[in-house]
Amino acid sequence: MKKRARSETVSPIPLSPAFFHILLTVADKPSHGYAIMKAVRERTNGSVKLGPGSLYWAIQRLVEAGLLVESALKASHTDSRRRSYGLTKLGRGVLKHELAILADIVSFATESDLIDRPKPIS
């Protein structure tokens, strides 16, 4: 297995699957809570479901850890109560670090014939 250069940005808190999925969801653009819940459910074909209580608790923990920040952009023009969250520089580094670890795991599993080679996303 070929070793990848890996970011050394380690999370200041243990990164649970819920935390990982939230960070991954807001990597492209800030999102509000409902959009995050919906995106995670769709991306995982329903295998990961974040309820409102666990989602907002997780968001608060990620904000406190400096991985997420409330975005200056409003999530919705029609509902000023919605808050959008985006990655901080630290959050992006942590996400890249975790993705590199997962890529190494998938590479190992592929080379060991434990899984088929992943297909490109179209």
KAPEZI-V632871 format. One record per backbone hydrogen bond with DSSP energy under -1.0 kcal/mol. NH is the residue of the N-H (numbers start at 0). CO is the residue of the C=O. If there is no record, write none. Layout:
nh:co
NH:CO
NH:CO
//
This chain:
nh:co
9:7
15:13
19:15
20:16
21:17
22:18
23:19
24:20
25:21
30:84
35:31
36:32
37:33
38:34
39:35
40:36
41:37
42:38
43:39
44:41
45:40
46:43
54:50
55:51
56:52
57:53
58:54
59:55
60:56
61:57
62:58
63:59
64:60
65:62
66:61
67:61
68:85
70:83
81:78
84:30
85:68
87:66
91:87
92:88
93:89
94:90
95:91
96:92
97:93
98:94
99:95
100:96
101:97
102:98
103:99
104:100
105:101
106:102
107:103
108:104
109:105
110:106
111:107
112:109
113:108
114:108
//
